Amino acid sequence: MLTTRPRGTNDILPGEVEKWQYVEQLAREVCREYGYGELRTPIFEHTELFSRGVGETTDIVEKEMYTFTDRGERSITLRPEGTAAAVRAYLDNKLQALPQPVKLYYMGPMFRYDRPQAGRYRQFHQFGVEVFGSHSPSIDAEVIAMAMDIYRRIGLRDLELHINSVGCPKCRPGLRQRLQEHFKPHLAKLCPNCQGRFERNPLRILDCKNESCQELGRHAPTTLDVLCEECETHFNQVKGYLDTVGVPYIVNNRLVRGLDYYTHTAFEIMAQDIGAQSSIGGGGRYNGLMEACGGPATPGIGFALGLERILLTAERQGITFPVSRGPAVFVATVGSELEKQAFALLQSLRQQGIAAEKDYLARSLKAQMKYAGKLGARWVVILGEEELARGVAMVRDMQAGEQQEVGLAELVNYIRNTTNNNQCRGL
């Protein structure tokens, strides 16, 4: 049906979209305080960027990407995540010439063909940050602390921060060998995807959601068993920085994340009671991704937070957002002959930064008042011929249920001086 949205997508309507705007603005403010600048990349990129950057053995590349051939016979993919696109933008725009590290953030829709469920959609929205040009463990800790700071300011409770080190090219080969030795006797019992991963990337078996594969991997060696001295030192320093600023964490040696590009630090933030997927955000370090995308060796780290999952968690935890709904002022008229005066006053209020609205359906005054109440207007300014002749209007406070005459010249100041700061945007 043309009137039905595609499966796995959502319409975000007035009344709900204000919550999104509140969370987005809060995230932008945190980024300003932490020194991150906004990056906006195309919604689609060349498919090779994601196959090389995200990893050919990931579920995203193997099963979930929206890929098509354009009229120029180029393979194009709707972005399934933001990091590879940020790396491409860093290289394409020669941001390595800027003072390092370069700290960026982005937000917007991502696309993955997945089975829709609570908090998981085919078009979903992410807020993410990326830092390029520093291998310092303090940057790792800053990125993690920043994510937790955003959740704290939103008001989310009972979150668990899981962290791990997934090693580097020096120590990963040893883990690969030990994992293959562990899984080889059970190869026939692995799911078809993991049987393919056995040769290409056995570490990805630890991330499989299949119950049989999870059980077979329960006693498999982990990254922490084979860390080289450099990785172990880095991970210990990251934990030390988190301890310094009082960010609690759980070391989870099973955490590998779902993308091939991670090295060293990986982390995930968990919330309870949001359906089958308890993760509401996560990220890690990816020191080899820049080279995989054709650039010079450049360290990087970042995270992505799912906005749908944040809002779902907030709803289930009973968190309300201080968002404004409806106009501050509704202009009502006694008689249709005053429509032009009402229209002029409406525009004057708006030009002063006051959210204002009027009737457009020729309702009676009683119906206008009822409509103003449904809109949630704080004040109703009632225009009548007699009052206009004297240069005044009747102003009714819808919260207090009181009204008084106010001179039209003093109307803006009257509303400004009596408003609650949370009632009227822009006052």
ABEGO torsion letter per residue (X at the ends): XAABBBBGBBBBBBGAAAAAAAAAAAAAAAAAAAGBBBBBBBABBBAAAAAAAAEAABAAAAAABBBBBBAAGBBBBBBABAAAAAAAAAAAAGAAABBOBBBBBBBEBBBBBBBBBBGBBABBBBBBBBBBGBABAAAAAAAAAAAAAAAAAAGBBGBBBBBBBAEBAAAAAAAAAAAAAAAAAAAAABBAAAAAAAAABAAAAAABABAAAAAAAAABBBAAAABBAAAAAAAAAAAAAAAAAGBBBBBBAABAEABAABBEBBBBBBBBGAEABABAEEEEBBAAAAAAAGBBBBBBBBBBBBAAAAAAAAAAAGBBBBBBBEBABBBBBBEAAAAAAAAAAAAAAAAAGBBBBBBAAGBBAAAAAAAAAAAGBABBBBBBAAAAAAGBBBBBBAAAGBBBBBBAAAAAAAAAAABBAAABBGX
